C-alpha cells in the first residue's frame, strides 16, 4: 500500500477523539473502515496510551436499512403502502410519504411566515396609504390611513399565502395520488 495513503489515513484518524477511535475499533465495521484504518486506529490508541478493547465480530456487509418510523404519523392506507410485500423498484414509499408530510408542514409554515412578513411591512403599507389621504383632515386621514394599511396588509398576506400555500398542498397531494396510482396499477391484472 502507498505510504502516503497510509500516512493520510493515520493523520485523518489522529484528528478524531479517543472515544470515537475506541468506538471504531470496537465496532470492527470493515464495510465502513479499511484494514489500514484499523491498523492506524490501533497505533494511535497505543500512542495515546488508551487501552485497546476487544473488538466485536467483524462486519463485512450491512443488512438492508430498515428505517424506524412512527406508525401514528401515517393513515392505515399509507401504512398498507409502506408494508406492501411487493415494493416499487424506483422509489421508497416511506420516503415519498415523509416528503409529502414535509411539504404539508412547509405549507403551514408559509402561512406563519407570510403573516410575520406582512406585519413587518406594515410601516411601508402605512406610507402608501398616507399618500392616498393627503387632502383629508388630520383625524379623518389617520383613521382612513390605518384602515387602508390594515386592509392592504391583509390582502398582501392573503395573496402571498395563496401563491405558495396551495401549490405546496397540491404537490403533497399529487405525490400521494401518483404513488397510489402506481400501487393500484401493479395490483390490477
C-alpha positions, 0 to 999 in steps of 0.5 A: 500500500502507498505510504502516503495513503497510509500516512493520510489515513493515520493523520485523518484518524489522529484528528478524531477523539479517543472515544470515537477511535475506541468506538471504531475499533470496537465496532470492527465495521470493515464495510465502513473502515479499511484494514489500514484504518484499523491498523492506524486506529490501533497505533494511535490508541497505543500512542495515546496510551488508551487501552485497546478493547476487544473488538466485536465480530467483524462486519463485512456487509450491512443488512438492508436499512430498515428505517424506524418510523412512527406508525401514528404519523401515517393513515392505515392506507399509507401504512398498507403502502409502506408494508406492501410485500411487493415494493416499487423498484424506483422509489421508497414509499416511506420516503415519498410519504415523509416528503409529502408530510414535509411539504404539508408542514412547509405549507403551514409554515408559509402561512406563519411566515407570510403573516410575520412578513406582512406585519413587518411591512406594515410601516411601508403599507402605512406610507402608501396609504398616507399618500392616498389621504393627503387632502383629508383632515388630520383625524379623518386621514389617520383613521382612513390611513390605518384602515387602508394599511390594515386592509392592504396588509391583509390582502398582501398576506392573503395573496402571498399565502395563496401563491405558495400555500396551495401549490405546496398542498397540491404537490403533497397531494399529487405525490400521494395520488401518483404513488397510489396510482402506481400501487393500484396499477401493479395490483390490477391484472 
